[in-house]
């Protein structure tokens, strides 16, 4: 089983920065894509940023140029650096990875518990 533990959320003023971390632990043979999602009250969950196994990144249009996703393969950790935060970035942020426990296992999708990010105006 794989567990994801997120940290780094909090309250920040508009224009400020936060860095989210998500550490994966458990039986992990390989990790494929790693993602950050967010869900604001009354809205659907959306993908904010994705980083592939070979470091190709993709971002939600509204965060391009402000957010940066990165990872540490040795520690199975993914980060989201968020700069120039806006009130509309307020949401619960979730990390999400594709991983497998052995070379023969199927890929499974795992989610963290979420961390609250609140940006005040």
C-alpha positions as CSV (number, residue, x, y, z in Angstrom):
1,X,0.0,0.0,0.0
2,X,1.1,3.6,-0.7
3,X,0.5,6.5,1.5
4,X,0.8,10.2,0.5
5,X,1.3,12.9,3.1
6,X,0.9,16.5,2.1
7,X,2.2,19.6,3.9
8,X,2.8,23.2,3.4
9,X,-0.7,24.7,3.1
10,X,-1.8,27.7,5.1
11,X,-3.1,31.2,5.0
12,X,-1.2,33.8,2.9
13,X,-2.0,37.3,1.6
14,X,-2.5,37.9,-2.1
15,X,0.9,38.1,-3.8
16,X,2.5,35.8,-1.3
17,X,4.0,32.3,-1.8
18,X,3.6,28.8,-0.5
19,X,5.4,25.6,-1.2
20,X,3.4,22.4,-0.9
21,X,5.1,19.0,-0.4
22,X,3.8,15.5,-0.9
23,X,5.8,12.5,0.3
24,X,4.9,9.0,-0.8
25,X,5.8,6.0,1.4
26,X,5.1,2.3,1.4
27,X,5.8,-0.4,-1.1
28,X,6.8,1.5,-4.2
29,X,8.7,0.0,-7.1
30,X,8.1,2.8,-9.6
31,X,6.3,6.1,-9.9
32,X,4.9,7.4,-13.1
33,X,3.1,10.7,-13.3
34,X,2.7,12.9,-10.2
35,X,0.0,15.6,-10.1
36,X,-1.4,18.4,-7.9
37,X,-5.2,18.9,-8.0
38,X,-7.3,21.5,-6.2
39,X,-10.9,21.8,-5.3
40,X,-12.5,25.1,-4.3
41,X,-15.9,25.2,-2.4
42,X,-18.7,24.5,-4.8
43,X,-16.4,23.8,-7.7
44,X,-15.2,20.6,-9.4
45,X,-11.7,19.3,-8.7
46,X,-9.2,20.4,-11.3
47,X,-5.7,19.4,-12.3
48,X,-3.3,22.2,-11.4
49,X,0.0,20.7,-12.5
50,X,1.5,17.4,-13.7
51,X,5.0,16.1,-13.9
52,X,5.8,12.9,-15.8
53,X,8.4,10.3,-15.0
54,X,10.8,12.1,-17.5
55,X,10.1,15.5,-16.0
56,X,7.7,16.9,-18.6
57,X,5.4,19.4,-16.9
58,X,2.0,20.7,-17.7
59,X,0.0,23.4,-16.0
60,X,-3.5,24.8,-15.7
61,X,-3.6,27.9,-17.8
62,X,-4.5,30.1,-14.8
63,X,-1.4,29.1,-12.9
64,X,1.2,29.2,-15.7
65,X,4.1,31.4,-14.8
66,X,3.2,31.4,-11.1
67,X,3.3,27.8,-10.1
68,X,6.2,25.3,-10.5
69,X,5.9,21.5,-10.0
70,X,9.0,19.5,-9.3
71,X,10.0,16.2,-7.7
72,X,12.7,14.3,-5.9
73,X,12.7,10.8,-7.4
74,X,15.0,9.4,-4.6
75,X,12.5,10.4,-1.9
76,X,9.3,9.9,-4.0
77,X,8.3,13.5,-3.2
78,X,6.5,16.0,-5.3
79,X,6.5,19.8,-4.7
80,X,4.3,22.7,-5.8
81,X,5.9,26.1,-5.5
82,X,3.2,28.7,-5.7
83,X,4.1,32.4,-6.2
84,X,2.0,35.5,-6.8
85,X,-0.9,33.8,-5.1
86,X,-4.4,35.1,-5.8
87,X,-7.6,34.8,-3.8
88,X,-9.0,32.6,-6.6
89,X,-6.2,30.0,-5.8
90,X,-8.0,29.3,-2.5
91,X,-8.8,25.6,-2.4
92,X,-7.9,22.3,-0.9
93,X,-4.9,21.0,-2.8
94,X,-4.4,17.2,-3.3
95,X,-1.4,15.3,-4.6
96,X,-2.0,12.3,-6.8
97,X,0.5,9.8,-8.2
98,X,0.5,6.7,-10.4
99,X,2.7,4.0,-8.8
100,X,3.2,0.3,-8.7
101,X,4.6,-2.0,-6.0
102,X,6.5,-4.4,-8.1
103,X,7.7,-4.7,-11.7
104,X,4.8,-7.0,-12.5
105,X,2.1,-5.1,-10.7
106,X,-0.5,-2.9,-12.4
107,X,-0.3,0.9,-12.0
108,X,-2.5,2.2,-9.3
109,X,-3.6,5.7,-8.6
110,X,-3.1,7.2,-5.1
111,X,-4.4,10.4,-3.4
112,X,-3.2,12.4,-0.5
113,X,-5.6,13.7,2.2
114,X,-5.5,17.3,1.0
115,X,-4.1,20.5,2.4
116,X,-5.9,23.8,2.7
117,X,-4.6,26.9,0.9
118,X,-6.3,30.2,1.7
119,X,-5.3,33.4,0.0
120,X,-6.7,36.6,1.5
121,X,-7.2,39.7,-0.5
